[in-house]
């Protein structure tokens, strides 16, 4: 993949421009982490890039970028720029194209995201980001308070990078967050959730949650139950404990899972009916929150003869034939009875056994 990206740089440079890979991909490359987070910076303008890459796409919100695809991977190519007059503590109101890589890097958030690579794979590190990688510290490019006032999302990005990389936050960043954290109330719930999802789904989520609490971000983020998260490592489990579906945006599937987890938390997660009705995943998430050994839940679930009604080894047509009845609502009651008998091991799930059971229980009087 790296060779393909370097080939992209060479193509841009062959037209008389300068271009570099910058940010996440280079950071992760140095750390030995596989990454598809690929950004390229150049002194070519979007118009000039479109001439080089006719199939490139200009994003809807054009801040001086075009998107190209290399081996199916999206690469954003951004023109060197200055950003001024930030609006609503989030986005620049104006950008100015420039011709200097160093000045372009000064607009970025953290030093570890300013490391560059040229077309020959050489590392360019004007702001000592590589040393911060070695020291495992998140440090701001310039004044942290200014950076967070410009774009308050950077507060959550700082916590996210610290969480995922298991780095500490520079003291200036910690102080600046204390002064600017209330600005998070201006940030859209969509953007907040995007960052929180990455923090909560990290294998280092406990550290991320501790950072959020230590930095006092639970209040501006409206996560009143954040300190209640103890056992669960599941993203859905964490959101279930937080119980903020009335504020944060969730997909219909996420909402259904969260609702079901919160239902079964009040039930016995080793009970066969509960396991059958809500399934292994929901019961495992709820069980983890409650401190139940997941192995015990899995064992009980695997002991179920059937996991859904569709697995019952008899058709509706056969049931109607045995009972000498036309289709009707009684079929639902018969299937509920069969489910209960099979789940609790009182009836084997094979057609012959089921037929005998139905003939005995529902025989005509």
PyMOL commands that set and color helices and strands:
alter all, ss='L'
color gray80, all
select helices_A, chain A and resi 2-13+24-31+46-52+101-105+111-113+129-135+144-150+153-165+171-186+189-200+205-214+217-220+226-228+235-242+252-264+272-290+294-302+309-311+316-323+330-343+351-361
alter helices_A, ss='H'
color red, helices_A
select strands_A, chain A and resi 19-22+39-42+65-70+73-79+81-87+91-97+116-117+123-124+137-138+168-169
alter strands_A, ss='S'
color yellow, strands_A
deselect
rebuild
show_as cartoon
